[in-house]
């Protein structure tokens, strides 16, 4: 008696990409070997069979799967299915490729009558799968892969929400960014990435820091200015102008003028003179 294996299974694990090859027909009690896997078929007199895949060569372990054997002369069956397209551009929505299923006697089978379709991994970029399963008198099950590719940046209508101007802080500015395509909010590091440039120094006069916000400590000889825990540099961030005429005993009046990121602001202090 010649029988047909109509449930086509694949052995896929995280460490290897070996795919079990389908055997369309075999004799009862047949044992087949191919490549690095050994396929063993048991008790072919029963409809419910067991397929054990035993790894060989560089791989270890085994996997057993039940499958059904039908008489090729009395059942309609299929062992493959085709897609109209193999590659699709990411849209953010579920992609459902159209499937064509041909029976063993080359007849085109009807969707929802002879077979049903399910989808896996059919939203995000990567490999998606169409799972075709026979219905009614039609028997078979196949897994058909397809690819979802990222869209080209030039074809995506992205909008970036307004980013408020920042006042110089002495540290690298990394404002939060909101990116959308239509009404859909995109995910950072998944749908897009961000890089920052020239995000330390003030680029606008109105966004420079105020030297009046700096902490002033020390004497005239050891004067230090600190802004948000960062020590300012004389000649780059500020300059000191002493008022000699206003010196009294061991103290002197000075004017601190902001430079660079602190330009446009001044502050007057009375400091000790050693």
Secondary structure, DSSP 8 states (H G I E B T S, - for coil): --EEE-B------SS--------SEE-TT-EEEETTEEEEE--TTSSEEEEEEEE-TT---EEEEEEEEEETTT-EE-S-EEES-SEEE--SS-----EEEB-TTS-B--BTTTEEEEEES-SSSEEEEEEEEE-TTEE-EEEEEEEEE---GGG--EEE---------SS-------EEETTEE--BTTTB-----S-SS--SGGGS--GGGSEEES-SSS-EEEETTEE--BTTTEEEEEEEEEEETTEEEEEEEE-GGGTT-EEEEEEE--
